[in-house]
Amino acid sequence: MSDEAQDNLANNIGWFVAGAVVGMTAAILLAPQSGKKTRQLISDKTQQGKDAVTETGKEVYDRSKEMIDKGRQLVEDAADLFDRGRKLVRGL
């Protein structure tokens, strides 16, 4: 995944989370409940949001690490092929 694609993914996730928070906040504030229930609901939803962002961040990190490892392996394989080709050319 290119740097631009990773930046785009992170940007999209950020906007999604921000929109979800704004939507949840509006729904909670407009719901007919007591202040204590509303505060508890806000606290619960905030924790759920933190957990979701943390989990998504971990997933993005893990995927990025996998892609970096694959890229590193490709570079190593290409270097090996290059060395083989150079040895073949010198051997001729």
C-alpha positions in Angstrom: 0.0 0.0 0.0 1.5 3.3 -1.0 2.0 6.2 1.4 -0.8 8.1 -0.3 -3.2 5.2 0.1 -2.3 4.9 3.8 -2.7 8.6 4.3 -6.1 8.4 2.6 -7.2 5.4 4.7 -6.2 7.2 7.9 -8.0 10.4 6.8 -11.1 8.4 5.9 -11.1 6.6 9.3 -10.6 9.9 11.1 -13.5 11.5 9.3 -15.7 8.5 9.9 -14.9 8.5 13.7 -15.5 12.3 13.9 -18.9 11.9 12.1 -19.9 9.0 14.4 -19.0 11.1 17.5 -21.0 14.1 16.3 -24.0 11.9 15.4 -23.9 10.1 18.7 -23.6 13.3 20.7 -26.5 14.9 18.9 -28.7 11.9 19.4 -27.8 11.7 23.1 -28.4 15.3 23.7 -31.7 15.3 22.0 -33.0 12.2 23.7 -35.5 12.7 26.5 -33.5 11.3 29.5 -32.4 12.6 32.9 -29.1 14.3 33.2 -27.6 11.4 35.1 -28.6 8.8 32.5 -27.4 11.1 29.7 -24.0 11.6 31.3 -23.7 7.8 31.9 -24.7 7.2 28.3 -22.1 9.7 27.0 -19.4 8.1 29.2 -20.3 4.6 27.9 -20.4 5.7 24.3 -17.1 7.6 24.7 -15.4 4.4 26.0 -16.9 2.4 23.1 -15.5 5.0 20.7 -12.1 4.9 22.3 -12.1 1.1 22.1 -13.1 1.2 18.4 -10.4 3.7 17.5 -7.8 1.7 19.4 -8.8 -1.5 17.7 -8.8 0.1 14.2 -5.4 1.7 14.9 -4.0 -1.7 15.8 -5.5 -3.2 12.7 -4.0 -0.5 10.5 -0.6 -0.9 12.3 -0.7 -4.7 11.8 -1.6 -4.4 8.1 1.1 -1.8 7.5 3.7 -3.9 9.2 2.7 -6.9 7.1 3.0 -4.8 3.9 6.4 -3.5 5.0 7.6 -7.1 5.7 6.3 -8.2 2.2 8.0 -5.2 0.6 11.3 -6.0 2.4 11.1 -9.6 1.2 10.5 -8.5 -2.4 13.5 -6.2 -2.2 15.6 -9.1 -0.8 14.4 -11.4 -3.6 15.1 -8.8 -6.2 18.6 -8.3 -4.9 19.2 -12.1 -4.9 18.0 -12.3 -8.6 20.2 -9.3 -9.5 23.2 -11.1 -7.9 22.5 -14.3 -9.8 22.2 -12.4 -13.0 25.5 -10.6 -12.4 27.2 -13.9 -11.7 25.8 -15.4 -14.9 27.0 -12.5 -17.0 30.4 -12.6 -15.5 30.6 -16.3 -16.0 30.0 -16.0 -19.7 
